[in-house]
Amino acid sequence: MIPEDNRFESDPTDVLPEDPGLPDGWVAETPDGHDRATVERLTELLRDHERAGRGWAGSGEEDVLVEVSERGAAMRENLVVRDPAGRIQAWGSVHDRAEGRMLFVHVVDRELDEPLADRCSDVLFEWAEAQARSVGAARGRSVQQIDTGSFADDERQHRWLADAGFEKVRTWWQMSRSVEAEEAELVPDPERWERKGVVFRLVERQGDGMPDEADLRSIHDVLEGAFTDHFNSAEETFHEFIHRLREDPGHRWDHWWLAEIVREEGDHVVEPAGALVGTVSESATGPAGSYVSYLGVLESARGRGVATGLLRTIIADAAARGRDRVGLEVDADSPTGADGLYTAMGWGTKYVTESWHRDVPVS
């Protein structure tokens, strides 16, 4: 299920000026995702970036490998800036997320002097803009969006984004809920249970352990339908969707649930109504947690307790696995009031992030 070929320019010299304005001896180049020292340094940069922005680090080498290893090469490109000693001082990554939407990771060493940090930042933005034009042209777009993020308290990142022409467009609450061992009894069986004509079940597995493709397509269809009118929704093909989610370090097939409405009038009919894609969030200091990557309910099925049932399912599953928490992200500006459901079920905001966008004319 590999998507189409990479639509980015892989050679930085093709998209950056001959002189990008770096000091003598500094270079901008593509990192070697096979090099252990490179992966370790990028992990260090990312963790320092997280500590500065929210007070603690959560990422590890697996999160970096998603960006720089061969498994991410179909949809991503990377750039690093090295000082004369060869030490990486800045890192940018672009991800062809869906038609019209390019994600951008922008990380600069926190110990650099301000003028040097500013110049490294400028190089990353110049490169990302050129990559946006490249991927936009390959997709036949006249305008390509760059979508990047920031922690709400990261003033340095805010300044750079605003100076580069980005606009803050959304705020996100990163929420967490503690899990108690007795909550394993919240539902009869996380693998399959039923309530008021709605069946909640894991995706079915084939003899080789792989999930049933029909179930995966049902989940994709539900999520595409549920998020059609949501902020910055962009159509994503089934193959792009599966490829991207399988890249997640916390991906597990036994964390994908479907909710189906069983209609008994006349012929026995089962209709997909909701879907939850969960992942594992590892911790270096304690038990792993579960994370709700996606939760969607079709409009035709709302009001039947589908979202509540799916959330109770992942809580019960986490408790049965000995986990201590379930996390999720909610749009702070959403008109649907989803945060009310999460708060009522015990979730609280742990930290806040922001989305910043810039539209780049492709021509």
N, C-alpha and C positions, 0 to 999 in steps of 0.2 A: 504494500500500500504506500509506495513512495510517490510523492507528488512530482510535478514536472521538474525539469532541470532548474538549477539555480538561475535566477533572473538578475543577479547582481554582477557588478564588475569585480573580479577577483584580484586584479592587480591595482594596488593603491596609486601607482604612478599614472594610471589611466584616468583617475578621477580627482587627484590632487594637483595643485600647481607644481611646477618644477621646483620652485622654492616655496615651501609652505610656511616659511617665516619662523621656523624653529632655530634655536641657537646652534652655533657650530658644534658638530659632533652628535646632535640629536637626530633621530630618524623615525619616520612613521612607516610601519611595515605590517604585513600579515603575520599573526602569531602562529607558531607551530603547536597545534593541539596535541601532538604526540610527545612533546617535550615536557618531562616531569617538572622541571624548574619553572617553566612558563605557567603551567596549570597552578602550581603552588603560589606563584606570585600573583596571578589574577585572583585567586581565592583570597589572598591576603588583602588585596586592594578592595575587593567587594565587601569583605567583612568589616574593614575599616570604614568604608562608605556607610554601611548599615549602622555601625556604632555611632558615627557622627550624626546620622539622620534621625535615629529613633532610640539610641541608648544601648542597644545590644545587637549582636550579630547572630544570624540564623542560617546563613548560607554555608555550603560546603563545596568540596571539589566536584561533586556530582552536578551541582547547579552550574558550575563553570563549564564542565564537559558538555552539557547540553548545548552551549553556545559555540564551543570551539572544536569539538571532536567531529569525526566523520559523520556521526548520526545526525548532526544538525546541519551538515553542509548543504543538503538539498534546499533549505529555506533560509540560510543565514550567511553572513559574511562578517569578518572581524578585522579590527585595526588596533595596533598598539603603538604607543610612542615611547621610545627608549632614549635614555640619557647617554652621554658618551661612555659610561661604564657598562652599558648594555642592560641596565636595570629598567624594567617597565614602569613608567610613571603615569600612564593613562591608557584607558581601554574603551573602545567603542564596539558595539555589536548591533547589527541590523537584522531584522527578522521579517521576512515576507509573510505576514500573518494571514492576510486574506486580501481579496481584491480591493484596492484603494486604501489599505491600512498597513503601514510598515511600522513595526515596533523598534525602538532605539534604546539601547543601554549606553549610558554615559557615565564613566567613572574616572576620576582624577585623584591622584595621591593627595592625601590630606596634609602631608608634611611639606609640600612644595611651597616655595615663596609665591606670593600672589601673582606677580607678573608672569612667572613661568607657568603656573597653574592656569592662568587666563589664556596663555598662548596654546597650551595643550588642549584646553577646552575648545578653543576656536578651530583647531585642526580637526577635532572629532566632529564638530558641527558641519564644517565644510565638507568633510567626507560623507557624512550622513545625507546631506542635501544632494550631493552628486549621486549617491546610491538610490535616493528616492526618485530622482529623474530616470535612472536606469530601470528600476523595477516598474515604475509607472509606465514608461514607454513599452516595456515588454508585455505589460498587461493591457496596453491600448488605452491608457488613461490620459486625460488632459491635465488633471491635478492629482497629486499623490500626497496623502496625509502621512506625516510623521507623528507617531504616538509615543510619548515617553512619559516617565513618571518621576515623582519626587516625594520624599517624606515631607509631611506638612511643616516640620520645624527646620528644614534644611535651607537656611537663608542663602548660602553660597550657591546652591543649585538653582534656587529661584532667580537669583540675579543673572546667572549665566543663561537660563532659559529665556527670560524676558529680553535680554540683550540680543539673543539669537532669533528673535521674532516669534517665539512660542507664546501661546496664551493658555492660562489655566482654565480648564473647561469642566472639571469634575472633581469632587472630593469623595473618598472612599473610606468607610470605617472597616478596619480589620478587627474582626470580633472573635472572641474565644469563649468557650463554655467548658467548665470542669465536668468530668464524668466520674460517677461513683460506681463501684462494683455492682451494687444492687440494681443499677439501671439496665443490666443485661436482660431484666425481665420486662422492660418497657413494651416489647412486642413478643408474640409467641415464638417466632423464629425469624431472625434477620434474613435468612435465605429465602423464605416465602411465608407470607401471612396475608390474611384477608380481613377487611373491615368494610361493612356497609356497601358491598358490591364493588369494592376496589381491591385488586390483588397487588401486593408489593413483593417483588421477587428480584433475585440476582439474575443477570444475563445467563442464559443457558450455555453450557460448555459442551464441546464436541469430544470425541474419543481421544483426540490428541491434546486436549486441555485448552485449546483455543476457543474463544467465544463464538457463539452462533452469529453469523454475519447478519441475519435478518433482525436479531435483537439489537445489534450495533446500529444498523440503519434506522431502526425505530427510535433509538436514543438520539441519534443525529437529527432525525426529522422532528422529534418533539422539541429539542433545544432550538433548532432553527425557527420553528413555529412560535415557541414561547418568547423568544427574544427579538422578534421582528421589529417591534416598536420601541425597543429599549435603546438607551443612549449608545451611540456609535456602533450599532450593530452592523456587521459586514458579512455578507453571505460567504460561507466557507464550504467547499466541496466535502463530500464524505471522506475522500482519501486524504485531503489536507487535515481534516478534523482528527481522524484516527492517527495519522502520522504524528501530529503535534502532541496529542495527549499521551501517546506511547513514549515520547521523549522525556516526559516528566520523571524525575528520579523517584518520585513516590507512587508511580503508576502501578496499579494492581487490578487485574480483571475481576477479582472477587470484591471490588469496591464499586461496581457499576450496577445500579438498580433501575428497574422499570416499574412504573405504576400503570396498571391497566384496569379499565372499567369493564366489568362483565355484564353484558346485557342478556337477559333471559327471555325477552319477548320474542316469540317465534324461534328462529334458529339461534343457537348459542354463539354470541359474537363477543370477541374481546377487542377492545380499542385502546391503543396506547394513549395515556393521559398525562403522564409526568415522567421525569427522569432525574436521577441524581448520579453524578460521577464524583466519586471520592478518591482521595489519595492518602498516602502515608506521609506524615511529617515527622521526620526523625529529630531526635534531640541528643546533643552531646553530653548532657548532664542528667538525663532522666528518661522515663518511658517515652515511647513514640506516641504521637497523637494521630487523629484522623482529621482530614480536611475536606470540606465541601468545595470542590472545584467548580461544579455546575449543579444548579438546581433549577429546573424549569417545569412549569405546568401549562398545558394548553388552555387557552381562554375558555374553550367549551367545557372544560372539566373543573374550572375553579369553583370554590364553594363546597367541595365535597371532601375536604380534609386531605387532599393529595399531598400538598407540601408538608403539612404537619406529619403525615404518616411516613413520608420519606425521611424527614429529619429524625423522627423517633427511631427509625430503622438504623440510621448510621450511628446514633447515640448508643443504641443497644448493642450494635456490632462492635463499637469501640470498647464498651464496657466488657463484653465477652472476651475481647482480645487482651484485656488488662491495660488498656490505654487510659490516660488521665484527662484528655481534653478533645474537643472537636472545634476546629476553626473554620471561618468563612469570611467572605468579603461582601459588603453590602454598599450599594450606591446611596450615599448620604443625601443626594438630591432627587432620588426616585419618587415619582408621584404615587407609586403602588402601595407604599406603606409597609414594605416587606420587613423593615427594621422593627416594626411593632410586633410581628410574629416572633422574630428572633429574640427580642428582649423578653417577651412573655415566656419563652421557652428557656430562658436562663443565659442567653448570650450577653456579653458586655464588650465594649470597645477597648481594645488593647493598645492600638496606635492608629494613626490616620495617614493616608497617602493621597496623592493628587495625580490627576492626569493633565498633561500639557500637550497641546497639539500645534502643529504648523502645517499649513497647506503649501506644497511646492508645485509651481507650474512646471509641467513636464517639458514643454517645448522650450 
